[in-house]
């Protein structure tokens, strides 16, 4: 059971009117002499990337720092951050800079030398910006947000921030379940960020001219800009047993439910014709083009597919033009077509045929992630065989048709086998298949079928060239996600996941099927945070103070620190992740309107688990 919150809330500091005096100090010399000579791989902290915008900090009426709370190697490739970077820099009165989470060696040096976290291009302290925004793509980056705020000298808790401190905003996937980070964020952007961020920047420009108090800016933003949620003006309720019981609105004029916003047309999002080119090694060295936003499928486990509706896409001409310009602006030799389900792009065959015709003669690769296993898969290897023959990735999700139907995954084994045969014929030498384990109603036979399906997929190669096919299976652990029909389902416990892992390893010995498993303890943490309420913020802060950080990295991961944090805060992670939720109980994310109401989700859940609606 979750312990009830105790103690009174702090009164917010007395606001002071705009304009306020900032230090406006240029840290260039300090960084060049006291940081860069001491860090590993200093090129990642230089900020001189090709296609950087280098906005005029002094001249800008509004200054925005866009922060990615993970290492430079990951953040520099994050497409959403680059899109927002261009949105702000395209405003004539504003500038956007970037910041990433320094690695542990750099953090230690910065604390020892008294160097604050800075904008990569402007070399100005983050505390000198008007808005500091974070992209929150997953639970593993949350402690890094606290590290970055602390390094920047920005008050950790939103209620403690003074008038002169930046407005701290956050978006991306974690904004759909914002409560675990509510203590630290002034405003969440729920949904597509292009329009809300531009409107917030304009509001701040007007507010500075009108000398509006900081608190009033946040309140006005939440009242007038769709998709912005100000958690400081909402208060959670708990029942006598300490369970979440609902959310109260504290200020008149704010909606009881914040509706997720969607960009009407994907063409209204800036085309990334001149993406940033990293100076240090990055996880991706390629042009990435978002060809479609949203997903036409209705998989019952997928939060991204559930909340990012409706489906919007770019035209074939727009994609080809963007690719041509981005290749010229970067020197890359690969184009990746990005969406939740790339093969569901409505003009998919035409797009791939034209890209192959245009780029294959120039030895430019076309990469196709997020493929759906259906009849289109037969076409994919034929179209891409001239471009690359490394590997093909399929998302089967479950080993049996029964569980695939539970997930509403509209694929069959027959289609998978047909598609893989086509891949072997086209010259592919390995197939990667994604699965989940721990699904509702899963049996030992369902687990065994994960291996047996992989073996049948591998055996199809014998029909082509007599060789044994290689299948690399990746198994993740089912986490019930908010805003999905399975949000009420319990997550399995650690012992069950270990039993599945051991069983699949035993079955695959001396076969051409190899298994890779998501870290079990990290999935347990993801499940606890994903279903947690506002009290989870104390756990995140305690874990960070105990030394947690870069929680998505195996070399930094410490389940022991997180267990200690849960214990100190009196919160049972199993009660958050593994408890079957009642269909009528309030959920900590109910005040976020994803567009599909709980009545619909309940019916879907009941159908999935075999209950009568």
Rosetta blueprint (number, residue, H / E / L):
1 X L
2 X L
3 X L
4 X L
5 X L
6 X L
7 X L
8 X L
9 X L
10 X L
11 X L
12 X L
13 X L
14 X L
15 X L
16 X L
17 X L
18 X L
19 X L
20 X L
21 X L
22 X L
23 X L
24 X L
25 X L
26 X E
27 X L
28 X H
29 X H
30 X H
31 X H
32 X H
33 X H
34 X H
35 X H
36 X H
37 X H
38 X H
39 X L
40 X L
41 X L
42 X H
43 X H
44 X H
45 X H
46 X L
47 X L
48 X L
49 X L
50 X E
51 X L
52 X L
53 X L
54 X L
55 X L
56 X L
57 X L
58 X L
59 X L
60 X L
61 X L
62 X E
63 X E
64 X E
65 X E
66 X E
67 X E
68 X E
69 X L
70 X L
71 X L
72 X H
73 X H
74 X H
75 X H
76 X L
77 X L
78 X L
79 X H
80 X H
81 X H
82 X H
83 X H
84 X H
85 X H
86 X H
87 X H
88 X H
89 X H
90 X L
91 X L
92 X L
93 X L
94 X E
95 X E
96 X E
97 X E
98 X E
99 X E
100 X E
101 X L
102 X L
103 X L
104 X H
105 X H
106 X H
107 X H
108 X H
109 X H
110 X H
111 X H
112 X H
113 X H
114 X L
115 X L
116 X L
117 X L
118 X E
119 X L
120 X L
121 X L
122 X L
123 X L
124 X E
125 X E
126 X H
127 X H
128 X H
129 X L
130 X L
131 X E
132 X E
133 X E
134 X E
135 X E
136 X L
137 X L
138 X L
139 X H
140 X H
141 X H
142 X H
143 X H
144 X H
145 X H
146 X H
147 X H
148 X H
149 X H
150 X H
151 X H
152 X H
153 X L
154 X L
155 X L
156 X L
157 X L
158 X H
159 X H
160 X H
161 X L
162 X L
163 X L
164 X L
165 X L
166 X L
167 X E
168 X E
169 X E
170 X E
171 X E
172 X L
173 X H
174 X H
175 X H
176 X H
177 X H
178 X L
179 X H
180 X H
181 X H
182 X L
183 X L
184 X L
185 X L
186 X L
187 X E
188 X E
189 X E
190 X L
191 X E
192 X L
193 X H
194 X H
195 X H
196 X H
197 X H
198 X H
199 X H
200 X H
201 X H
202 X H
203 X H
204 X H
205 X H
206 X H
207 X H
208 X H
209 X H
210 X L
211 X L
212 X L
213 X L
214 X H
215 X H
216 X H
217 X H
218 X H
219 X H
220 X H
221 X H
222 X H
223 X H
224 X H
225 X L
226 X L
227 X L
228 X E
229 X E
230 X L
231 X H
232 X H
233 X H
234 X E
235 X E
236 X E
237 X E
238 X E
239 X L
240 X L
241 X L
242 X L
243 X L
244 X E
245 X E
246 X E
247 X E
248 X E
249 X E
250 X L
251 X L
252 X L
253 X L
254 X L
255 X L
256 X L
257 X L
258 X E
259 X E
260 X L
261 X E
262 X L
263 X L
264 X L
265 X L
266 X H
267 X H
268 X H
269 X L
270 X L
271 X L
272 X L
273 X L
274 X L
275 X L
276 X L
277 X E
278 X L
279 X L
280 X L
281 X L
282 X L
283 X L
284 X L
285 X L
286 X L
287 X E
288 X E
289 X E
290 X E
291 X L
292 X E
293 X E
294 X L
295 X L
296 X L
297 X L
298 X L
299 X L
300 X L
301 X L
302 X L
303 X H
304 X H
305 X H
306 X H
307 X H
308 X L
309 X L
310 X L
311 X L
312 X E
313 X E
314 X L
315 X L
316 X H
317 X H
318 X H
319 X H
320 X H
321 X H
322 X H
323 X H
324 X H
325 X H
326 X H
327 X H
328 X H
329 X H
330 X H
331 X L
332 X L
333 X L
334 X E
335 X E
336 X E
337 X E
338 X E
339 X L
340 X L
341 X L
342 X H
343 X H
344 X H
345 X L
346 X L
347 X L
348 X H
349 X H
350 X H
351 X H
352 X H
353 X H
354 X H
355 X H
356 X H
357 X H
358 X H
359 X H
360 X H
361 X H
362 X H
363 X L
364 X L
365 X E
366 X E
367 X E
368 X E
369 X L
370 X L
371 X E
372 X L
373 X L
374 X L
375 X L
376 X L
377 X H
378 X H
379 X H
380 X H
381 X H
382 X H
383 X H
384 X H
385 X L
386 X L
387 X L
388 X L
389 X L
390 X L
391 X L
392 X E
393 X E
394 X E
395 X E
396 X E
397 X E
398 X L
399 X L
400 X L
401 X H
402 X H
403 X H
404 X H
405 X H
406 X H
407 X L
408 X L
409 X L
410 X L
411 X L
412 X L
413 X H
414 X H
415 X H
416 X H
417 X H
418 X H
419 X H
420 X H
421 X H
422 X H
423 X H
424 X H
425 X H
426 X H
427 X L
428 X L
429 X L
430 X E
431 X E
432 X E
433 X E
434 X E
435 X E
436 X E
437 X E
438 X L
439 X L
440 X L
441 X L
442 X L
443 X L
444 X H
445 X H
446 X H
447 X H
448 X H
449 X H
450 X H
451 X H
452 X H
453 X H
454 X H
455 X H
456 X H
457 X H
458 X H
459 X H
460 X L
461 X L
462 X H
463 X H
464 X H
465 X H
466 X L
467 X L
468 X L
469 X L
470 X E
471 X E
472 X E
473 X E
474 X E
475 X E
476 X E
477 X E
478 X L
479 X L
480 X L
481 X L
482 X L
483 X L
484 X L
485 X H
486 X H
487 X H
488 X H
489 X L
490 X L
491 X L
492 X L
493 X L
494 X H
495 X H
496 X H
497 X H
498 X H
499 X H
500 X H
501 X H
502 X H
503 X H
504 X H
505 X H
506 X H
507 X H
508 X L
509 X L
510 X L
511 X L
512 X L
513 X E
514 X E
515 X E
516 X E
517 X E
518 X L
519 X L
520 X H
521 X H
522 X H
523 X H
524 X H
525 X H
526 X H
527 X H
528 X H
529 X H
530 X H
531 X L
532 X L
533 X L
534 X L
535 X L
536 X H
537 X H
538 X H
539 X H
540 X H
541 X H
542 X H
543 X H
544 X H
545 X H
546 X L
547 X L
548 X L
549 X L
550 X L
551 X L
552 X L
553 X L
554 X L
555 X L
556 X L
557 X L
558 X L
559 X H
560 X H
561 X H
562 X H
563 X H
564 X H
565 X H
566 X H
567 X H
568 X H
569 X H
570 X L
571 X L
572 X L
573 X H
574 X H
575 X H
576 X H
577 X H
578 X L
579 X L
580 X L
581 X L
582 X L
583 X L
584 X L
585 X L
586 X L
587 X L
588 X L
589 X L
590 X L
591 X L
592 X E
593 X E
594 X L
595 X L
596 X L
597 X L
598 X H
599 X H
600 X H
601 X H
602 X H
603 X H
604 X H
605 X H
606 X H
607 X H
608 X H
609 X H
610 X L
611 X L
612 X L
613 X L
